[in-house]
């Protein structure tokens, strides 16, 4: 069914090729970014929800009444 719409539309091939190229370029760039990313930064970010950072910018500014 979808092929009938694609076959009847003129000039659709170019849109399909451009969208495929954009898709591939995006994921190749994201892959390269992840490969070149600092491994210490990845470990730090992966532990953030679980552990508190050793030095917090807000550590001395707020006092709690516990």
PDB file of N, CA, C, O and CB in Angstrom:
ATOM      1  N   UNK A   1       0.822  -1.191   0.000  1.00  0.00           N
ATOM      2  CA  UNK A   1       0.000   0.000   0.000  1.00  0.00           C
ATOM      3  C   UNK A   1       0.869   1.260   0.000  1.00  0.00           C
ATOM      4  O   UNK A   1       0.620   2.182  -0.776  1.00  0.00           O
ATOM      5  CB  UNK A   1      -0.937  -0.004   1.207  1.00  0.00           C
ATOM      6  N   UNK A   2       1.866   1.303   0.848  1.00  0.00           N
ATOM      7  CA  UNK A   2       2.732   2.481   0.917  1.00  0.00           C
ATOM      8  C   UNK A   2       3.517   2.650  -0.377  1.00  0.00           C
ATOM      9  O   UNK A   2       3.781   3.775  -0.801  1.00  0.00           O
ATOM     10  CB  UNK A   2       3.695   2.375   2.110  1.00  0.00           C
ATOM     11  N   UNK A   3       3.892   1.539  -1.008  1.00  0.00           N
ATOM     12  CA  UNK A   3       4.670   1.606  -2.242  1.00  0.00           C
ATOM     13  C   UNK A   3       3.886   2.293  -3.360  1.00  0.00           C
ATOM     14  O   UNK A   3       4.480   2.956  -4.210  1.00  0.00           O
ATOM     15  CB  UNK A   3       5.087   0.202  -2.681  1.00  0.00           C
ATOM     16  N   UNK A   4       2.572   2.143  -3.368  1.00  0.00           N
ATOM     17  CA  UNK A   4       1.755   2.792  -4.387  1.00  0.00           C
ATOM     18  C   UNK A   4       1.832   4.310  -4.277  1.00  0.00           C
ATOM     19  O   UNK A   4       1.883   5.005  -5.291  1.00  0.00           O
ATOM     20  CB  UNK A   4       0.306   2.333  -4.274  1.00  0.00           C
ATOM     21  N   UNK A   5       1.841   4.824  -3.058  1.00  0.00           N
ATOM     22  CA  UNK A   5       1.950   6.278  -2.873  1.00  0.00           C
ATOM     23  C   UNK A   5       3.326   6.784  -3.285  1.00  0.00           C
ATOM     24  O   UNK A   5       3.449   7.855  -3.878  1.00  0.00           O
ATOM     25  CB  UNK A   5       1.672   6.656  -1.412  1.00  0.00           C
ATOM     26  N   UNK A   6       4.350   6.015  -2.971  1.00  0.00           N
ATOM     27  CA  UNK A   6       5.716   6.424  -3.307  1.00  0.00           C
ATOM     28  C   UNK A   6       5.932   6.370  -4.811  1.00  0.00           C
ATOM     29  O   UNK A   6       6.591   7.246  -5.370  1.00  0.00           O
ATOM     30  CB  UNK A   6       6.743   5.531  -2.591  1.00  0.00           C
ATOM     31  N   UNK A   7       5.387   5.354  -5.475  1.00  0.00           N
ATOM     32  CA  UNK A   7       5.576   5.233  -6.919  1.00  0.00           C
ATOM     33  C   UNK A   7       4.849   6.325  -7.694  1.00  0.00           C
ATOM     34  O   UNK A   7       5.331   6.760  -8.740  1.00  0.00           O
ATOM     35  CB  UNK A   7       5.102   3.877  -7.389  1.00  0.00           C
ATOM     36  N   UNK A   8       3.707   6.773  -7.202  1.00  0.00           N
ATOM     37  CA  UNK A   8       2.925   7.770  -7.925  1.00  0.00           C
ATOM     38  C   UNK A   8       3.461   9.190  -7.735  1.00  0.00           C
ATOM     39  O   UNK A   8       3.225  10.050  -8.584  1.00  0.00           O
ATOM     40  CB  UNK A   8       1.481   7.707  -7.481  1.00  0.00           C
ATOM     41  N   UNK A   9       4.167   9.447  -6.654  1.00  0.00           N
ATOM     42  CA  UNK A   9       4.687  10.788  -6.407  1.00  0.00           C
ATOM     43  C   UNK A   9       5.972  10.991  -7.203  1.00  0.00           C
ATOM     44  O   UNK A   9       6.839  10.118  -7.233  1.00  0.00           O
ATOM     45  CB  UNK A   9       4.938  11.014  -4.895  1.00  0.00           C
ATOM     46  N   UNK A  10       6.085  12.139  -7.839  1.00  0.00           N
ATOM     47  CA  UNK A  10       7.266  12.435  -8.646  1.00  0.00           C
ATOM     48  C   UNK A  10       8.337  13.091  -7.786  1.00  0.00           C
ATOM     49  O   UNK A  10       8.043  13.973  -6.979  1.00  0.00           O
ATOM     50  CB  UNK A  10       6.900  13.345  -9.836  1.00  0.00           C
ATOM     51  N   UNK A  11       9.556  12.663  -7.959  1.00  0.00           N
ATOM     52  CA  UNK A  11      10.675  13.276  -7.251  1.00  0.00           C
ATOM     53  C   UNK A  11      10.848  12.819  -5.816  1.00  0.00           C
ATOM     54  O   UNK A  11      11.554  13.470  -5.045  1.00  0.00           O
ATOM     55  CB  UNK A  11      10.517  14.734  -7.265  1.00  0.00           C
ATOM     56  N   UNK A  12      10.226  11.726  -5.446  1.00  0.00           N
ATOM     57  CA  UNK A  12      10.296  11.250  -4.069  1.00  0.00           C
ATOM     58  C   UNK A  12      11.653  10.607  -3.786  1.00  0.00           C
ATOM     59  O   UNK A  12      12.111  10.597  -2.643  1.00  0.00           O
ATOM     60  CB  UNK A  12       9.165  10.250  -3.790  1.00  0.00           C
ATOM     61  N   UNK A  13      12.288  10.076  -4.815  1.00  0.00           N
ATOM     62  CA  UNK A  13      13.560   9.393  -4.615  1.00  0.00           C
ATOM     63  C   UNK A  13      14.592  10.300  -3.959  1.00  0.00           C
ATOM     64  O   UNK A  13      15.364   9.861  -3.106  1.00  0.00           O
ATOM     65  CB  UNK A  13      14.091   8.881  -5.939  1.00  0.00           C
ATOM     66  N   UNK A  14      14.599  11.552  -4.356  1.00  0.00           N
ATOM     67  CA  UNK A  14      15.581  12.490  -3.800  1.00  0.00           C
ATOM     68  C   UNK A  14      15.327  12.715  -2.310  1.00  0.00           C
ATOM     69  O   UNK A  14      16.279  12.780  -1.532  1.00  0.00           O
ATOM     70  CB  UNK A  14      15.534  13.836  -4.559  1.00  0.00           C
ATOM     71  N   UNK A  15      14.070  12.835  -1.900  1.00  0.00           N
ATOM     72  CA  UNK A  15      13.753  13.012  -0.486  1.00  0.00           C
ATOM     73  C   UNK A  15      14.153  11.789   0.326  1.00  0.00           C
ATOM     74  O   UNK A  15      14.638  11.918   1.450  1.00  0.00           O
ATOM     75  CB  UNK A  15      12.264  13.295  -0.306  1.00  0.00           C
ATOM     76  N   UNK A  16      13.951  10.606  -0.238  1.00  0.00           N
ATOM     77  CA  UNK A  16      14.331   9.380   0.465  1.00  0.00           C
ATOM     78  C   UNK A  16      15.841   9.289   0.644  1.00  0.00           C
ATOM     79  O   UNK A  16      16.314   8.892   1.709  1.00  0.00           O
ATOM     80  CB  UNK A  16      13.822   8.154  -0.290  1.00  0.00           C
ATOM     81  N   UNK A  17      16.589   9.645  -0.369  1.00  0.00           N
ATOM     82  CA  UNK A  17      18.048   9.594  -0.288  1.00  0.00           C
ATOM     83  C   UNK A  17      18.563  10.639   0.683  1.00  0.00           C
ATOM     84  O   UNK A  17      19.453  10.347   1.482  1.00  0.00           O
ATOM     85  CB  UNK A  17      18.676   9.801  -1.670  1.00  0.00           C
ATOM     86  N   UNK A  18      18.026  11.850   0.635  1.00  0.00           N
ATOM     87  CA  UNK A  18      18.472  12.919   1.537  1.00  0.00           C
ATOM     88  C   UNK A  18      18.160  12.561   2.986  1.00  0.00           C
ATOM     89  O   UNK A  18      18.988  12.792   3.868  1.00  0.00           O
ATOM     90  CB  UNK A  18      17.803  14.260   1.166  1.00  0.00           C
ATOM     91  N   UNK A  19      16.989  12.005   3.245  1.00  0.00           N
ATOM     92  CA  UNK A  19      16.655  11.633   4.618  1.00  0.00           C
ATOM     93  C   UNK A  19      17.549  10.506   5.114  1.00  0.00           C
ATOM     94  O   UNK A  19      17.918  10.500   6.288  1.00  0.00           O
ATOM     95  CB  UNK A  19      15.189  11.218   4.718  1.00  0.00           C
ATOM     96  N   UNK A  20      17.905   9.564   4.268  1.00  0.00           N
ATOM     97  CA  UNK A  20      18.822   8.489   4.652  1.00  0.00           C
ATOM     98  C   UNK A  20      20.209   9.041   4.956  1.00  0.00           C
ATOM     99  O   UNK A  20      20.843   8.623   5.926  1.00  0.00           O
ATOM    100  CB  UNK A  20      18.908   7.434   3.542  1.00  0.00           C
ATOM    101  N   UNK A  21      20.682   9.970   4.141  1.00  0.00           N
ATOM    102  CA  UNK A  21      22.003  10.569   4.365  1.00  0.00           C
ATOM    103  C   UNK A  21      22.020  11.353   5.668  1.00  0.00           C
ATOM    104  O   UNK A  21      22.982  11.255   6.430  1.00  0.00           O
ATOM    105  CB  UNK A  21      22.391  11.485   3.189  1.00  0.00           C
ATOM    106  N   UNK A  22      20.977  12.129   5.938  1.00  0.00           N
ATOM    107  CA  UNK A  22      20.905  12.889   7.189  1.00  0.00           C
ATOM    108  C   UNK A  22      20.896  11.937   8.383  1.00  0.00           C
ATOM    109  O   UNK A  22      21.582  12.188   9.374  1.00  0.00           O
ATOM    110  CB  UNK A  22      19.645  13.791   7.210  1.00  0.00           C
ATOM    111  N   UNK A  23      20.138  10.862   8.302  1.00  0.00           N
ATOM    112  CA  UNK A  23      20.075   9.865   9.365  1.00  0.00           C
ATOM    113  C   UNK A  23      21.451   9.249   9.619  1.00  0.00           C
ATOM    114  O   UNK A  23      21.874   9.135  10.769  1.00  0.00           O
ATOM    115  CB  UNK A  23      19.060   8.771   9.011  1.00  0.00           C
ATOM    116  N   UNK A  24      22.146   8.852   8.560  1.00  0.00           N
ATOM    117  CA  UNK A  24      23.457   8.225   8.720  1.00  0.00           C
ATOM    118  C   UNK A  24      24.492   9.204   9.258  1.00  0.00           C
ATOM    119  O   UNK A  24      25.282   8.843  10.131  1.00  0.00           O
ATOM    120  CB  UNK A  24      23.930   7.655   7.393  1.00  0.00           C
ATOM    121  N   UNK A  25      24.503  10.419   8.761  1.00  0.00           N
ATOM    122  CA  UNK A  25      25.470  11.411   9.226  1.00  0.00           C
ATOM    123  C   UNK A  25      25.255  11.721  10.702  1.00  0.00           C
ATOM    124  O   UNK A  25      26.222  11.848  11.453  1.00  0.00           O
ATOM    125  CB  UNK A  25      25.367  12.697   8.393  1.00  0.00           C
ATOM    126  N   UNK A  26      24.004  11.845  11.125  1.00  0.00           N
ATOM    127  CA  UNK A  26      23.708  12.134  12.527  1.00  0.00           C
ATOM    128  C   UNK A  26      24.244  11.030  13.433  1.00  0.00           C
ATOM    129  O   UNK A  26      24.923  11.322  14.418  1.00  0.00           O
ATOM    130  CB  UNK A  26      22.196  12.300  12.733  1.00  0.00           C
ATOM    131  N   UNK A  27      23.955   9.781  13.121  1.00  0.00           N
ATOM    132  CA  UNK A  27      24.381   8.700  13.990  1.00  0.00           C
ATOM    133  C   UNK A  27      25.881   8.436  13.916  1.00  0.00           C
ATOM    134  O   UNK A  27      26.464   7.975  14.897  1.00  0.00           O
ATOM    135  CB  UNK A  27      23.631   7.450  13.644  1.00  0.00           C
ATOM    136  N   UNK A  28      26.515   8.712  12.795  1.00  0.00           N
ATOM    137  CA  UNK A  28      27.970   8.605  12.730  1.00  0.00           C
ATOM    138  C   UNK A  28      28.610   9.673  13.601  1.00  0.00           C
ATOM    139  O   UNK A  28      29.574   9.394  14.314  1.00  0.00           O
ATOM    140  CB  UNK A  28      28.464   8.730  11.277  1.00  0.00           C
ATOM    141  N   UNK A  29      28.082  10.904  13.553  1.00  0.00           N
ATOM    142  CA  UNK A  29      28.626  11.981  14.389  1.00  0.00           C
ATOM    143  C   UNK A  29      28.423  11.688  15.879  1.00  0.00           C
ATOM    144  O   UNK A  29      29.325  11.934  16.680  1.00  0.00           O
ATOM    145  CB  UNK A  29      27.967  13.322  14.023  1.00  0.00           C
ATOM    146  N   UNK A  30      27.266  11.172  16.258  1.00  0.00           N
ATOM    147  CA  UNK A  30      27.022  10.826  17.654  1.00  0.00           C
ATOM    148  C   UNK A  30      27.968   9.709  18.088  1.00  0.00           C
ATOM    149  O   UNK A  30      28.494   9.744  19.201  1.00  0.00           O
ATOM    150  CB  UNK A  30      25.551  10.401  17.863  1.00  0.00           C
ATOM    151  N   UNK A  31      28.188   8.733  17.235  1.00  0.00           N
ATOM    152  CA  UNK A  31      29.123   7.648  17.544  1.00  0.00           C
ATOM    153  C   UNK A  31      30.537   8.160  17.732  1.00  0.00           C
ATOM    154  O   UNK A  31      31.226   7.752  18.667  1.00  0.00           O
ATOM    155  CB  UNK A  31      29.101   6.603  16.445  1.00  0.00           C
ATOM    156  N   UNK A  32      30.978   9.052  16.851  1.00  0.00           N
ATOM    157  CA  UNK A  32      32.321   9.630  16.994  1.00  0.00           C
ATOM    158  C   UNK A  32      32.445  10.460  18.269  1.00  0.00           C
ATOM    159  O   UNK A  32      33.480  10.432  18.933  1.00  0.00           O
ATOM    160  CB  UNK A  32      32.657  10.496  15.777  1.00  0.00           C
ATOM    161  N   UNK A  33      31.396  11.193  18.606  1.00  0.00           N
ATOM    162  CA  UNK A  33      31.407  11.984  19.835  1.00  0.00           C
ATOM    163  C   UNK A  33      31.543  11.082  21.058  1.00  0.00           C
ATOM    164  O   UNK A  33      32.292  11.398  21.982  1.00  0.00           O
ATOM    165  CB  UNK A  33      30.130  12.831  19.940  1.00  0.00           C
ATOM    166  N   UNK A  34      30.829   9.970  21.068  1.00  0.00           N
ATOM    167  CA  UNK A  34      30.911   9.052  22.193  1.00  0.00           C
ATOM    168  C   UNK A  34      32.271   8.374  22.285  1.00  0.00           C
ATOM    169  O   UNK A  34      32.767   8.130  23.385  1.00  0.00           O
ATOM    170  CB  UNK A  34      29.828   8.010  22.088  1.00  0.00           C
ATOM    171  N   UNK A  35      32.871   8.071  21.154  1.00  0.00           N
ATOM    172  CA  UNK A  35      34.193   7.444  21.172  1.00  0.00           C
ATOM    173  C   UNK A  35      35.247   8.416  21.692  1.00  0.00           C
ATOM    174  O   UNK A  35      36.137   8.020  22.444  1.00  0.00           O
ATOM    175  CB  UNK A  35      34.575   6.952  19.769  1.00  0.00           C
ATOM    176  N   UNK A  36      35.152   9.687  21.295  1.00  0.00           N
ATOM    177  CA  UNK A  36      36.155  10.677  21.696  1.00  0.00           C
ATOM    178  C   UNK A  36      35.885  11.307  23.060  1.00  0.00           C
ATOM    179  O   UNK A  36      36.725  12.053  23.562  1.00  0.00           O
ATOM    180  CB  UNK A  36      36.231  11.759  20.662  1.00  0.00           C
ATOM    181  N   UNK A  37      34.724  11.022  23.676  1.00  0.00           N
ATOM    182  CA  UNK A  37      34.382  11.632  24.955  1.00  0.00           C
ATOM    183  C   UNK A  37      35.332  11.147  26.053  1.00  0.00           C
ATOM    184  O   UNK A  37      35.801  10.009  26.032  1.00  0.00           O
ATOM    185  CB  UNK A  37      32.923  11.313  25.327  1.00  0.00           C
ATOM    186  N   UNK A  38      35.600  12.028  27.002  1.00  0.00           N
ATOM    187  CA  UNK A  38      36.481  11.724  28.117  1.00  0.00           C
ATOM    188  C   UNK A  38      35.866  10.614  28.974  1.00  0.00           C
ATOM    189  O   UNK A  38      34.721  10.726  29.412  1.00  0.00           O
ATOM    190  CB  UNK A  38      36.746  12.989  28.965  1.00  0.00           C
ATOM    191  N   UNK A  39      36.629   9.549  29.210  1.00  0.00           N
ATOM    192  CA  UNK A  39      36.105   8.395  29.943  1.00  0.00           C
ATOM    193  C   UNK A  39      35.830   8.741  31.412  1.00  0.00           C
ATOM    194  O   UNK A  39      34.902   8.194  32.007  1.00  0.00           O
ATOM    195  CB  UNK A  39      37.091   7.220  29.856  1.00  0.00           C
ATOM    196  N   UNK A  40      36.613   9.630  31.994  1.00  0.00           N
ATOM    197  CA  UNK A  40      36.365  10.035  33.381  1.00  0.00           C
ATOM    198  C   UNK A  40      35.039  10.786  33.490  1.00  0.00           C
ATOM    199  O   UNK A  40      34.310  10.630  34.469  1.00  0.00           O
ATOM    200  CB  UNK A  40      37.522  10.915  33.905  1.00  0.00           C
ATOM    201  N   UNK A  41      34.736  11.589  32.496  1.00  0.00           N
ATOM    202  CA  UNK A  41      33.464  12.324  32.490  1.00  0.00           C
ATOM    203  C   UNK A  41      32.286  11.348  32.392  1.00  0.00           C
ATOM    204  O   UNK A  41      31.262  11.545  33.047  1.00  0.00           O
ATOM    205  CB  UNK A  41      33.425  13.337  31.312  1.00  0.00           C
ATOM    206  N   UNK A  42      32.427  10.309  31.583  1.00  0.00           N
ATOM    207  CA  UNK A  42      31.367   9.307  31.454  1.00  0.00           C
ATOM    208  C   UNK A  42      31.147   8.597  32.783  1.00  0.00           C
ATOM    209  O   UNK A  42      30.003   8.382  33.183  1.00  0.00           O
ATOM    210  CB  UNK A  42      31.714   8.285  30.351  1.00  0.00           C
ATOM    211  N   UNK A  43      32.235   8.224  33.482  1.00  0.00           N
ATOM    212  CA  UNK A  43      32.102   7.565  34.784  1.00  0.00           C
ATOM    213  C   UNK A  43      31.472   8.499  35.804  1.00  0.00           C
ATOM    214  O   UNK A  43      30.636   8.068  36.600  1.00  0.00           O
ATOM    215  CB  UNK A  43      33.467   7.084  35.285  1.00  0.00           C
ATOM    216  N   UNK A  44      31.855   9.764  35.796  1.00  0.00           N
ATOM    217  CA  UNK A  44      31.284  10.743  36.723  1.00  0.00           C
ATOM    218  C   UNK A  44      29.786  10.919  36.478  1.00  0.00           C
ATOM    219  O   UNK A  44      28.999  10.921  37.424  1.00  0.00           O
ATOM    220  CB  UNK A  44      32.005  12.094  36.587  1.00  0.00           C
ATOM    221  N   UNK A  45      29.391  11.065  35.223  1.00  0.00           N
ATOM    222  CA  UNK A  45      27.984  11.267  34.901  1.00  0.00           C
ATOM    223  C   UNK A  45      27.153  10.016  35.183  1.00  0.00           C
ATOM    224  O   UNK A  45      25.986  10.130  35.560  1.00  0.00           O
ATOM    225  CB  UNK A  45      27.835  11.670  33.442  1.00  0.00           C
ATOM    226  N   UNK A  46      27.724   8.833  35.010  1.00  0.00           N
ATOM    227  CA  UNK A  46      26.965   7.612  35.265  1.00  0.00           C
ATOM    228  C   UNK A  46      26.726   7.396  36.753  1.00  0.00           C
ATOM    229  O   UNK A  46      25.765   6.725  37.130  1.00  0.00           O
ATOM    230  CB  UNK A  46      27.689   6.412  34.678  1.00  0.00           C
ATOM    231  N   UNK A  47      27.592   7.957  37.614  1.00  0.00           N
ATOM    232  CA  UNK A  47      27.441   7.784  39.060  1.00  0.00           C
ATOM    233  C   UNK A  47      26.645   8.913  39.706  1.00  0.00           C
ATOM    234  O   UNK A  47      26.370   8.841  40.904  1.00  0.00           O
ATOM    235  CB  UNK A  47      28.801   7.688  39.711  1.00  0.00           C
ATOM    236  N   UNK A  48      26.271   9.934  38.978  1.00  0.00           N
ATOM    237  CA  UNK A  48      25.579  11.076  39.570  1.00  0.00           C
ATOM    238  C   UNK A  48      24.260  10.729  40.266  1.00  0.00           C
ATOM    239  O   UNK A  48      24.048  11.192  41.387  1.00  0.00           O
ATOM    240  CB  UNK A  48      25.317  12.088  38.512  1.00  0.00           C
ATOM    241  N   UNK A  49      23.381   9.957  39.678  1.00  0.00           N
ATOM    242  CA  UNK A  49      22.123   9.700  40.384  1.00  0.00           C
ATOM    243  C   UNK A  49      22.308   8.864  41.649  1.00  0.00           C
ATOM    244  O   UNK A  49      21.452   8.880  42.533  1.00  0.00           O
ATOM    245  CB  UNK A  49      21.155   9.002  39.460  1.00  0.00           C
ATOM    246  N   UNK A  50      23.406   8.143  41.740  1.00  0.00           N
ATOM    247  CA  UNK A  50      23.622   7.223  42.856  1.00  0.00           C
ATOM    248  C   UNK A  50      24.408   7.879  43.986  1.00  0.00           C
ATOM    249  O   UNK A  50      24.040   7.750  45.153  1.00  0.00           O
ATOM    250  CB  UNK A  50      24.353   5.975  42.375  1.00  0.00           C
ATOM    251  N   UNK A  51      25.477   8.575  43.653  1.00  0.00           N
ATOM    252  CA  UNK A  51      26.357   9.110  44.689  1.00  0.00           C
ATOM    253  C   UNK A  51      26.446  10.629  44.598  1.00  0.00           C
ATOM    254  O   UNK A  51      26.242  11.224  43.539  1.00  0.00           O
ATOM    255  CB  UNK A  51      27.755   8.492  44.577  1.00  0.00           C
ATOM    256  N   UNK A  52      26.754  11.230  45.731  1.00  0.00           N
ATOM    257  CA  UNK A  52      26.957  12.679  45.795  1.00  0.00           C
ATOM    258  C   UNK A  52      28.370  13.008  45.329  1.00  0.00           C
ATOM    259  O   UNK A  52      29.288  12.223  45.569  1.00  0.00           O
ATOM    260  CB  UNK A  52      26.714  13.216  47.238  1.00  0.00           C
ATOM    261  N   UNK A  53      28.566  14.132  44.678  1.00  0.00           N
ATOM    262  CA  UNK A  53      29.927  14.529  44.306  1.00  0.00           C
ATOM    263  C   UNK A  53      30.735  14.881  45.548  1.00  0.00           C
ATOM    264  O   UNK A  53      30.186  15.301  46.566  1.00  0.00           O
ATOM    265  CB  UNK A  53      29.900  15.724  43.330  1.00  0.00           C
ATOM    266  N   UNK A  54      32.047  14.701  45.445  1.00  0.00           N
ATOM    267  CA  UNK A  54      32.911  14.965  46.590  1.00  0.00           C
ATOM    268  C   UNK A  54      32.955  16.446  46.941  1.00  0.00           C
ATOM    269  O   UNK A  54      32.971  16.798  48.121  1.00  0.00           O
ATOM    270  CB  UNK A  54      34.312  14.460  46.313  1.00  0.00           C
ATOM    271  N   UNK A  55      32.975  17.301  45.960  1.00  0.00           N
ATOM    272  CA  UNK A  55      32.965  18.735  46.224  1.00  0.00           C
ATOM    273  C   UNK A  55      31.782  19.348  45.487  1.00  0.00           C
ATOM    274  O   UNK A  55      31.733  19.346  44.257  1.00  0.00           O
ATOM    275  CB  UNK A  55      34.308  19.405  45.788  1.00  0.00           C
ATOM    276  N   UNK A  56      30.851  19.862  46.240  1.00  0.00           N
ATOM    277  CA  UNK A  56      29.668  20.464  45.662  1.00  0.00           C
ATOM    278  C   UNK A  56      29.793  21.981  45.727  1.00  0.00           C
ATOM    279  O   UNK A  56      30.300  22.507  46.717  1.00  0.00           O
ATOM    280  CB  UNK A  56      28.397  19.983  46.388  1.00  0.00           C
ATOM    281  N   UNK A  57      29.350  22.690  44.714  1.00  0.00           N
ATOM    282  CA  UNK A  57      29.423  24.153  44.772  1.00  0.00           C
ATOM    283  C   UNK A  57      28.504  24.733  45.839  1.00  0.00           C
ATOM    284  O   UNK A  57      28.680  25.886  46.230  1.00  0.00           O
ATOM    285  CB  UNK A  57      29.070  24.747  43.420  1.00  0.00           C
ATOM    286  N   UNK A  58      27.532  23.970  46.318  1.00  0.00           N
ATOM    287  CA  UNK A  58      26.596  24.455  47.323  1.00  0.00           C
ATOM    288  C   UNK A  58      26.879  23.882  48.709  1.00  0.00           C
ATOM    289  O   UNK A  58      26.037  24.000  49.599  1.00  0.00           O
ATOM    290  CB  UNK A  58      25.184  24.120  46.912  1.00  0.00           C
ATOM    291  N   UNK A  59      28.027  23.274  48.912  1.00  0.00           N
ATOM    292  CA  UNK A  59      28.272  22.557  50.161  1.00  0.00           C
ATOM    293  C   UNK A  59      28.302  23.467  51.382  1.00  0.00           C
ATOM    294  O   UNK A  59      27.836  23.054  52.444  1.00  0.00           O
ATOM    295  CB  UNK A  59      29.567  21.810  50.068  1.00  0.00           C
ATOM    296  N   UNK A  60      28.823  24.673  51.285  1.00  0.00           N
ATOM    297  CA  UNK A  60      28.922  25.531  52.443  1.00  0.00           C
ATOM    298  C   UNK A  60      27.901  26.645  52.489  1.00  0.00           C
ATOM    299  O   UNK A  60      27.911  27.429  53.439  1.00  0.00           O
ATOM    300  CB  UNK A  60      30.259  26.107  52.501  1.00  0.00           C
ATOM    301  N   UNK A  61      27.030  26.754  51.522  1.00  0.00           N
ATOM    302  CA  UNK A  61      26.123  27.887  51.437  1.00  0.00           C
ATOM    303  C   UNK A  61      24.821  27.680  52.200  1.00  0.00           C
ATOM    304  O   UNK A  61      24.220  28.646  52.669  1.00  0.00           O
ATOM    305  CB  UNK A  61      25.818  28.175  50.007  1.00  0.00           C
ATOM    306  N   UNK A  62      24.387  26.449  52.326  1.00  0.00           N
ATOM    307  CA  UNK A  62      23.113  26.198  52.979  1.00  0.00           C
ATOM    308  C   UNK A  62      23.349  25.408  54.253  1.00  0.00           C
ATOM    309  O   UNK A  62      24.144  24.468  54.274  1.00  0.00           O
ATOM    310  CB  UNK A  62      22.148  25.447  52.039  1.00  0.00           C
ATOM    311  N   UNK A  63      22.670  25.786  55.295  1.00  0.00           N
ATOM    312  CA  UNK A  63      22.781  25.072  56.572  1.00  0.00           C
ATOM    313  C   UNK A  63      21.468  24.359  56.815  1.00  0.00           C
ATOM    314  O   UNK A  63      20.392  24.900  56.561  1.00  0.00           O
ATOM    315  CB  UNK A  63      23.125  26.046  57.758  1.00  0.00           C
ATOM    316  N   UNK A  64      21.572  23.136  57.311  1.00  0.00           N
ATOM    317  CA  UNK A  64      20.367  22.377  57.657  1.00  0.00           C
ATOM    318  C   UNK A  64      20.218  22.334  59.159  1.00  0.00           C
ATOM    319  O   UNK A  64      21.208  22.410  59.887  1.00  0.00           O
ATOM    320  CB  UNK A  64      20.418  20.944  57.078  1.00  0.00           C
ATOM    321  N   UNK A  65      19.015  22.216  59.618  1.00  0.00           N
ATOM    322  CA  UNK A  65      18.733  22.178  61.059  1.00  0.00           C
ATOM    323  C   UNK A  65      18.438  20.754  61.497  1.00  0.00           C
ATOM    324  O   UNK A  65      17.388  20.504  62.089  1.00  0.00           O
ATOM    325  CB  UNK A  65      17.546  23.103  61.414  1.00  0.00           C
ATOM    326  N   UNK A  66      19.315  19.832  61.230  1.00  0.00           N
ATOM    327  CA  UNK A  66      19.110  18.435  61.628  1.00  0.00           C
ATOM    328  C   UNK A  66      19.640  18.172  62.986  1.00  0.00           C
ATOM    329  O   UNK A  66      19.550  17.046  63.476  1.00  0.00           O
ATOM    330  CB  UNK A  66      19.752  17.498  60.657  1.00  0.00           C
TER     331      UNK A  66
END
